[in-house]
């Protein structure tokens, strides 16, 4: 699976952006999808994830209520709608695909559980 993230950019605090991650291949619905981010000088951290069919979503506390993850399996694409952006949301955002079987609840927040990663897209929020 190849992942291509897009939609990043420069936005003022309080603004919105929608990130997209397009996947190649015919088995997109076999993967849980996640978004992670890495701020300058910091480790990559979990942002949001969605189960294979989209019935379950997961969020980091820092983005809950502001970000929404969704997926369109017919288009092989996962989205991250980001509203009420804050300067501390500034980071490179990565999408990832994980194929671990069974319930997603136990593992989707763990970076090392994911099999494939996109190249990242820069999000910069100015104050």
N, C-alpha and C positions, 0 to 999 in steps of 0.2 A: 504494500500500500504506500502510495506517495501522497503527501499532504502539502497543500499550498495555502498558506495563510495570507490574508489581505485585509485591507480596510483601516489600517492604522493611520495615524496622522497627528497633527497638532490641533488642540482644541482648548478653549478657555475653561476654567473651572466652572462647573455647573452644566457644561455642555454634554453632548452625547456622541457616541460613535458606535458603529456596528461592525464587528469583525466577522469575517467569513473564513472558513477553512474547507477547501474543496479536496475531495479524496479521489484518487484513481482506483480502478478495479471494480469488480462486480459484487464484492462481499462487504460493502460498507455497513450494512445492517448487522453484521456479525461483530462489530466493534463498539464497545463503549467509547465515548469521546470525552476528552478533557481539555481544558484550557489551563495553562500555567503562565506565570510571569516572572521575569527577572529584572529587578531594578539595578541600577549601577552599583557595583560593589557589594551586592547581596546575592544570596542563594535563590535559586528558582523555587517558587512556591505555588501551591495549588490555588486556583481561582474558582473553577466550576467544572462540573462533569454531568454527563447525561447517559442514561442507559441505552441499550441497543435500539429499542423501539421508541424510546423517548418518554417512557412512563415514569421514570424517576429522575430527579435532578438533585444536584448537590452543590453547595456553595460554601466558600470561605466566609467566615463571620464578617470580614472586612468589606465584603461586596454584597452581602445578603440585603435584598430590598432595593438594590440599585442596578445590579446586573441580572440578565436573564439569558440562560443558555437554551438553545433549541436546535432541532435538526430536521432536515428534509431528506429522508432516505431515497426518495425518487431522484433527487438532485445530487446525492452523495456529498452533502454539505452540512456542516455544523456552524451555528452562528453564536455570537456573543454580543448581545445588545447591552451597551454600557451607558447608563444614564447618571446624571448628577455626579459627573466625574470630578475627582479631587486631584490636586497635585501629587499626592502620594500614590495615585494610580499609575503614574509615569513608570513605564517599564517596556521591555520587549515581551510581547505576548506570543506564546507558543501553543499550537494545538497538538494533540496527541491521540493516538488510537490504541486501545487495549483489547486484547482478545481473550483474557482470562474467562473461563467458563463459570457459570453459577451466578449468584447474586452479586451485583455491583457494589452493594453497600459497604462491604468490608475492605475494598481495595482501591476504589477510584480516586481517593485523595493521595495515594502514594505514587510518587513520580516513577519509581523504579518498576512499577507494575505495567507500564505502558510499553508497547512494542515499536511503535512508529511515531516519529516527530516531524512536524513541519519546520520551516526555516525561521519562523518568527516574524513578527511585524511590530514596528515601533509605535508606541502610544505615548504622546507627550502632552501633559496637561499643565497649562500655564496658570499662574495665580493672578 
